Amino acid sequence: MPDIEKFNGTGNPTSHVRHIINTLKPMGLNDELIAQLFQRTLTGSALDWFLTLDFTTYKGWQEIANAFINQYAYNVQIEVTTRDLEMLKQKPNESFANFLTRWRKKAAQMKTLPSEEDQVRIVVRNLQPQFLRHIYSQAISTFKCLYATGLQVEDGLNQGLLDNGEVSHKVETSTNTNNDSGITMVRSHHKRKMEFVPLGMKLEDVFHILETTGNLKPLQPKFPSNFAQKVGEYCKYHQVTGHSIEQCGALKNAVQDLIDQGIVDPTKLDC
């Protein structure tokens, strides 16, 4: 039996039948033998369906093939739209390669596909946060580049070389000296790493857009004590020299706060 991908009830039944015929006919197999081998190309619910057939009614290959196509014709009657692709998200424990394969398999069912660049953009936006933060800001327009970058990011996450934004839990114990009972008080601090959504452009450009829309405005000039003086570098947000706006942690936090509050959509900053 040649290696034929098994049909599980979710694909195109007509394509499956044609693949079987194109594979087995050149080998000299007649319709009777093809009908006997057909069940070996099925799996899951499709195989369950086949085993319930009344073979006193479906005697020949043509009758079986027609019944099979009619049973699963619904699979190709529902047209896949761009919205369907936008709703197809990476699962929490799904590998990058598996998600990309699953997404492209769904996309292949569309009659008119978006451009490759638009497809890549949809895939990136549907990634889990730990992938999104490392890929979103990169200029990727082809699946070849996306695949290589995604695998590299996944390796970095697995090896601990890249931040995955996990929550850390810190517990402190201290004695409350103002408490007459001398009871040791336990303070629990949940410290969450700040997660910055990739913006896809320079921080200076983001600040200019948000300043124009009135969402942010420059701070009163006051040099932050935690920044080392660096001659020649200027921050438009703090209106001081000492650090560049691209390295301004306060501005990054302010932008992320607007995103977290739903005030700013990072995917529409360049619109």
C-alpha positions as CSV (number, residue, x, y, z in Angstrom):
1,M,0.0,0.0,0.0
2,P,1.5,3.4,-1.1
3,D,1.9,6.1,1.5
4,I,-1.3,8.1,1.2
5,E,-2.2,10.8,3.8
6,K,-5.2,9.6,5.8
7,F,-8.4,11.5,5.8
8,N,-9.8,12.3,9.3
9,G,-13.1,13.9,8.3
10,T,-11.9,17.5,8.1
11,G,-10.3,17.9,4.6
12,N,-11.6,18.0,1.1
13,P,-13.2,14.7,0.2
14,T,-12.9,15.2,-3.6
15,S,-9.2,15.9,-3.4
16,H,-8.7,12.8,-1.3
17,V,-10.5,10.6,-3.8
18,R,-8.6,12.1,-6.7
19,H,-5.3,11.5,-4.8
20,I,-6.2,7.8,-4.3
21,I,-7.1,7.3,-8.0
22,N,-4.0,9.2,-9.2
23,T,-1.8,7.0,-6.9
24,L,-3.3,3.6,-7.4
25,K,-4.5,3.6,-11.0
26,P,-1.0,3.9,-12.4
27,M,0.0,0.8,-10.4
28,G,-2.6,-1.2,-12.3
29,L,-5.2,-1.6,-9.6
30,N,-8.8,-1.9,-10.7
31,D,-11.8,-0.4,-9.1
32,E,-12.5,-3.5,-7.0
33,L,-9.0,-3.4,-5.4
34,I,-9.2,0.4,-4.9
35,A,-12.5,-0.1,-3.0
36,Q,-11.0,-2.7,-0.8
37,L,-8.0,-0.5,0.0
38,F,-10.0,2.7,0.5
39,Q,-10.6,2.2,4.2
40,R,-6.8,2.1,4.8
41,T,-6.7,5.8,3.7
42,L,-9.2,6.8,6.5
43,T,-8.8,7.5,10.2
44,G,-10.8,8.8,13.1
45,S,-14.4,9.7,12.5
46,A,-14.1,9.1,8.7
47,L,-13.1,5.5,9.3
48,D,-16.0,5.1,11.8
49,W,-18.4,6.4,9.1
50,F,-17.0,4.0,6.5
51,L,-17.4,1.0,8.8
52,T,-21.1,1.8,9.2
53,L,-21.9,1.6,5.5
54,D,-24.3,-0.9,4.2
55,F,-22.2,-2.7,1.6
56,T,-25.2,-4.4,0.1
57,T,-26.1,-0.9,-1.1
58,Y,-22.6,0.4,-1.8
59,K,-21.1,-2.4,-3.8
60,G,-18.6,-0.8,-6.2
61,W,-15.9,1.8,-5.9
62,Q,-17.9,4.5,-7.7
63,E,-20.8,4.1,-5.2
64,I,-18.4,4.3,-2.3
65,A,-16.6,7.3,-3.6
66,N,-19.8,9.2,-4.3
67,A,-21.1,8.4,-0.8
68,F,-17.8,9.6,0.7
69,I,-17.8,12.9,-1.2
70,N,-21.5,13.6,-0.3
71,Q,-20.8,12.8,3.4
72,Y,-18.0,15.3,3.7
73,A,-19.0,17.9,1.1
74,Y,-19.9,20.2,3.9
75,N,-16.1,20.7,4.6
76,V,-15.7,22.6,1.4
77,Q,-19.0,24.4,1.3
78,I,-18.0,26.8,4.1
79,E,-15.6,29.4,2.7
80,V,-12.7,30.3,4.9
81,T,-12.4,34.1,5.3
82,T,-9.6,36.4,6.5
83,R,-11.5,36.7,9.8
84,D,-11.3,33.0,10.2
85,L,-7.5,33.3,9.9
86,E,-7.4,36.2,12.3
87,M,-9.3,34.1,14.9
88,L,-6.9,31.2,14.7
89,K,-4.6,31.7,17.6
90,Q,-1.5,29.8,18.8
91,K,-2.4,27.5,21.8
92,P,-0.5,28.0,25.1
93,N,1.5,24.9,24.8
94,E,1.7,24.7,21.0
95,S,5.1,24.8,19.3
96,F,5.8,27.6,16.8
97,A,6.2,25.1,13.9
98,N,3.0,23.3,14.7
99,F,1.0,26.5,14.9
100,L,2.4,27.8,11.7
101,T,1.6,24.5,9.9
102,R,-2.0,24.5,11.3
103,W,-2.5,28.1,10.3
104,R,-1.2,27.6,6.7
105,K,-3.4,24.5,6.4
106,K,-6.4,26.6,7.2
107,A,-5.3,29.4,4.9
108,A,-4.9,27.0,2.0
109,Q,-8.7,26.5,2.1
110,M,-9.3,30.2,1.1
111,K,-10.2,30.8,-2.5
112,T,-8.4,34.2,-2.6
113,L,-5.5,34.5,-0.2
114,P,-4.2,37.8,1.2
115,S,-0.7,38.7,0.1
116,E,2.2,36.8,1.8
117,E,3.1,39.9,3.8
118,D,-0.4,40.3,5.1
119,Q,-0.6,36.6,6.0
120,V,2.7,36.9,7.9
121,R,1.3,39.9,9.8
122,I,-1.8,37.9,10.8
123,V,0.3,35.0,12.0
124,V,2.5,37.2,14.1
125,R,-0.4,38.9,15.8
126,N,-1.9,35.5,16.7
127,L,1.2,34.2,18.5
128,Q,1.4,33.7,22.2
129,P,2.8,36.8,24.1
130,Q,6.2,35.3,24.8
131,F,6.7,34.9,21.0
132,L,4.9,38.2,20.1
133,R,7.2,40.4,22.2
134,H,10.3,39.2,20.4
135,I,8.9,39.0,16.8
136,Y,6.4,41.8,16.4
137,S,8.9,44.6,15.9
138,Q,11.0,42.8,13.3
139,A,10.6,43.5,9.7
140,I,9.4,40.1,8.5
141,S,7.4,39.8,5.2
142,T,7.9,36.2,4.1
143,F,7.1,32.8,5.6
144,K,10.6,31.6,5.1
145,C,12.0,34.4,7.3
146,L,9.1,34.1,9.8
147,Y,9.8,30.3,10.2
148,A,13.5,30.8,10.8
149,T,12.9,33.7,13.3
150,G,10.2,31.8,15.1
151,L,12.3,28.8,15.7
152,Q,15.2,30.9,16.8
153,V,13.0,32.7,19.4
154,E,11.5,29.4,20.5
155,D,15.0,28.0,21.1
156,G,15.9,31.2,23.0
157,L,12.8,30.9,25.2
158,N,13.4,27.2,25.9
159,Q,17.1,27.8,26.8
160,G,16.3,30.8,29.1
161,L,18.1,33.2,26.8
162,L,15.0,35.3,26.2
163,D,12.6,36.7,28.7
164,N,9.2,34.9,28.7
165,G,7.5,37.4,31.0
166,E,6.8,34.9,33.8
167,V,5.6,36.1,37.2
168,S,8.0,35.8,40.1
169,H,6.9,35.5,43.7
170,K,8.9,37.0,46.6
171,V,8.1,36.4,50.3
172,E,9.6,38.5,53.1
173,T,9.3,38.1,56.8
174,S,9.7,41.0,59.2
175,T,8.9,41.8,62.8
176,N,6.5,44.7,63.3
177,T,8.2,46.7,66.1
178,N,5.0,48.7,66.7
179,N,3.0,45.5,67.5
180,D,3.1,44.9,71.3
181,S,2.6,41.2,70.7
182,G,5.8,40.9,68.8
183,I,4.1,38.8,66.2
184,T,6.2,38.3,63.1
185,M,4.4,39.7,60.1
186,V,4.7,38.0,56.7
187,R,4.7,40.2,53.7
188,S,4.1,38.7,50.4
189,H,5.1,40.5,47.3
190,H,4.0,39.5,43.8
191,K,6.5,41.1,41.5
192,R,5.5,40.8,37.9
193,K,8.0,41.5,35.1
194,M,6.8,44.4,33.0
195,E,5.8,43.1,29.6
196,F,6.3,45.5,26.7
197,V,4.3,44.9,23.6
198,P,6.5,45.4,20.5
199,L,5.6,48.7,18.9
200,G,7.0,48.2,15.4
201,M,8.6,51.6,15.3
202,K,11.0,53.9,17.2
203,L,10.0,55.0,20.6
204,E,10.5,58.6,19.6
205,D,8.0,58.2,16.7
206,V,5.5,56.5,19.1
207,F,5.8,59.5,21.5
208,H,5.3,62.0,18.7
209,I,2.1,60.2,17.6
210,L,0.7,59.9,21.2
211,E,1.7,63.6,21.9
212,T,-0.2,64.6,18.7
213,T,-3.3,62.6,19.8
214,G,-3.1,64.1,23.3
215,N,-2.5,60.7,25.1
216,L,0.9,61.8,26.3
217,K,2.7,65.1,26.9
218,P,6.3,66.0,27.9
219,L,7.1,66.0,31.6
220,Q,8.2,69.1,33.4
221,P,12.0,69.3,33.0
222,K,13.6,67.6,36.0
223,F,16.5,65.3,35.5
224,P,15.8,61.9,37.0
225,S,18.4,61.0,39.6
226,N,18.6,57.4,38.4
227,F,20.0,58.3,35.0
228,A,23.7,58.9,34.4
229,Q,24.6,62.1,32.6
230,K,25.5,61.4,29.0
231,V,26.5,64.5,27.0
232,G,24.7,64.7,23.7
233,E,21.7,62.5,24.5
234,Y,18.4,64.1,24.9
235,C,15.0,62.8,26.0
236,K,12.0,64.7,24.5
237,Y,9.7,63.1,27.1
238,H,11.7,64.3,30.2
239,Q,13.0,67.4,28.2
240,V,16.5,66.8,29.6
241,T,19.9,65.6,28.5
242,G,21.4,62.5,30.1
243,H,19.6,59.7,28.2
244,S,18.1,59.1,24.8
245,I,14.4,58.8,24.3
246,E,14.8,55.3,22.9
247,Q,16.3,54.2,26.3
248,C,13.7,56.0,28.4
249,G,12.2,53.5,30.8
250,A,9.6,56.0,32.1
251,L,8.3,56.5,28.5
252,K,8.2,52.8,27.8
253,N,6.2,52.3,31.0
254,A,3.8,55.1,30.1
255,V,3.1,53.7,26.6
256,Q,2.6,50.2,28.0
257,D,0.2,51.5,30.6
258,L,-1.9,53.1,27.8
259,I,-1.9,49.8,25.9
260,D,-2.9,47.8,29.0
261,Q,-5.8,50.2,29.7
262,G,-7.0,49.8,26.1
263,I,-6.5,53.5,25.3
264,V,-3.9,52.7,22.6
265,D,-3.9,49.9,20.1
266,P,-0.3,49.1,19.2
267,T,-1.3,47.6,15.9
268,K,-2.7,50.9,14.7
269,L,0.0,53.3,15.8
270,D,1.2,53.7,12.2
271,C,-2.3,54.2,10.8
